[in-house]
Amino acid sequence: MIADFFKNTVIAAYFSGIFRPKVLVLITFMISIIAMNGFAQTLTEVENLIVKADSYKNTDPKQAMAFASNALEIARKQNHKPSLARSHRYIGVLHFMTGELNQARSHFDSAYVLYVTLKDEKGIAASLNNIGVVFQEVGEYDKAIYNFNKSIRLKMKLGDTAGAAGGLLNTGTIYSYRGENIKAVSTFKQVIGIAARSRDTSRLIDAGINLATVYINEKKPDSALLLLQKALKMAEKTGDDYSKAYCLNNIGGVYQNTFRNDEAIDYFNRALALRDDLGDIAGLATTLDNLGKMYIRLGDFDMALDCFFQGLQYNQQLDDKRSTSITMNSMGELLLKQGDFDGAVAYLRQGILIAAQLDLKQDIRIMYSNMALALSAQQQFDSAQVYMQKYAGLSSASVSKSENDNPETGALQDIENQRMHFKINYLAIGLAISIFLILVWLFSEQKRRR
């Protein structure tokens, strides 16, 4: 599973299965939260402090929080509701960027209530999007989509096409998590078109990173690398270190997928160092997972396990259920390689439980195959067969669903061809594992007869 956020082998980490998907992308949906022009008039002193905070948000989050907190205190003293709403929402953004999701949700909720009181539709729409982002981060995808859709409809009503693109960006990310790649590609391309017309560099970076993640899942590394390198240049030009770290991590993922090991480790380490400087806990967890996968490939299991444990602690600290599930799978895979079948089954069970709750079809498919192997090693062949049937059924259903839901033909034909390639690969893997299980069963039967 490799990757950053989206997160199999490498890509999957990013994505699919061998590595595990979360890793790669995920990426930058937070940026759509920042712009706040056009809301109810705020006090000049408050606005100036928030502008100062915004100039520090990517380079010195603590200083940004100090300015924003001063703005909130001034708004409270004067009981100025527009300024209170503005300050709460911006502080929520800062908490989100540093992985403090409960605090972020609290401030976004406060901003939403104030905007409703003020009948400020722009503020309501923005706050709904922010609340949706928090739900997205903790894996409550149905709630996230509910809030995103309300926000998108309201923004479209107000003629805020660029703002609606932020909600589309977030929705596309959820499609990616769920393995609905055709819908994700279509959605991210809409965002890129809107952002290009409005010259919104932040959303161009975000959509590029996320679309690259889908391409990684679709095994189109050249297309993914091109998008990520372009996004990296834009991030460096604008001083957006958070997006730069995402790009570095995901470029490392592309190299990991294409077995350019030295380059992969170099980019992961660069991302890790930058995310450490930024205090980006969620990002650290993702990159640690990717490095763990690389160490497994290089045969350094102790270093791999250390990376996974650190990443798991970060994910649990953030209550990031999806990433926790992915890391559980990574640890299960490692223990399986080391011959600790009981430990592998224990971690895989936990990962499967979480992935099932979140309806993460792409992630859980990988876990099913790993669980089948672990149970076979324990000679629990009946149970292993159950998981292989789940794996095969989910693989077929996933491919069929994506094909049936595809509304386009021409531009996405290449992706359809890739999907057929995946289907053949899945069938081959399933056949190989089935043969393995049969051989193990025959061996056990011979031993019993003796």
C-alpha positions, 0 to 999 in steps of 0.5 A: 500500500504505499502511498500518501493518501490515497493509498499497493505496491507503491501505488497502492499504498497509494492505492491498491493493494500490495502496498495499500492505498492511502498514501498517496494522495490525499492531498490538498483538499484543505486549500479550498478553505482559505479564501474568505473574501466577500463575506459579511464585513469584518472589523478592520483590525480583525481583518488585518490580523487575519491577513498577517496570519495568512502570510504565515500559515504555510511557513510558521503555523504557530505565528499564524495561530497567534495572530488569528487568536488575537483577532478572535479576542478583539471580535469577542470584546466587541461582540462583532458577529461577522468578525467572530465568524471570520476568526473562528473559521480561519482558526479552524483552518489552522487547526486542520492544517496541523491535524487538530481535527476536533478543534477545527470542527469546533471552530467551523461549527461556531462559524456556521452557527454565526453565519446562519444567524447573519443570513450570510449565504457565502459564509454558510457555504464555506463553513459547510465545506470546511465541516465536510473536510473534517468528516472526510479526514476522519473517514465519515464519508457519507457525512462529508458528501452531505455537507459538500453537496449542500455547499456546492449547491449554495455556491452554484446558486450564488454564482461562485463557480470557483468556490464550488470547485473546492467542494468538487475537489473534496468529493473527487478525493472521496471517490478516489478513496473508494476506488471509483476512479472514473468518477474521480478523474472526471471530477478532478478534470472539472476542477482543473478547468475551473481553476485554470479559468479563474487562475486559482493556483492553489486549486490547480496544485490540489487537483493536479496532486489528486488526479496524479494519485488516480493515475498512479492507481490506474498504473499511468506513472508517466502521466502522474509524474508529469502532473506532480512535477508541475504541481511541485514547481507551482508550490515552490513558486508560491511558497506553499510548503504543505503542497510541496511536501505532498508532491515530494511524497507522491513523486517518491510513490511514483518512483516506488511503483516503478522500482526506482528505489534510491530515488523513491527513498530520497523523495520520501526522506525529503517529504519526511523532513519537510513535514517534520518541520511543518508539524504535519502529523498526518503527513508524517504518518503517510510518509512513514508508511511509504518508507516502511514499504521501501524498507520491506522491499530492501529486506530491512524488516526492523526499520520497516516495523519501526516506521509502521509503529510510528505511523500508527501512533500518529494516525490513532492520535489524529483519529484517522480511521482510514489511515489506521486501517491501511497501516494495520494492513501494512503491519499485517503484511510485514508480520506475514513475511516474518512468519508471525502468522498470529500477529498478522491475522490480528492486525489484518482483522482490525484493518478489515473491520475499519475498512468495512465500516468506511466502505473502502472497497479498494483497501479492503480487497487487498486486506482480504487477499492478505488474510487468506494467505495468513489463515492458509499459513495457519492451516485454517483453510476453510476460513482462508477460502471464505476470504478468497471468495470475498476478494474475488467477489469484491474485485469483480464487483468493483470493476463492473461498477466502474465500467457501468458508471462511466459516462464518457467514452473518448477521453477516458478510453485509455483508462478503461483499457487500463482497468481491463488490464487490472481485471486480468491481473486480479484474476491471475492473482486470484488463480495463483492464490487458489492454486496455492490453497489447493496445494496446501490442502492436498499436502495436509490431506496426505499428512493426515492419511499417514 
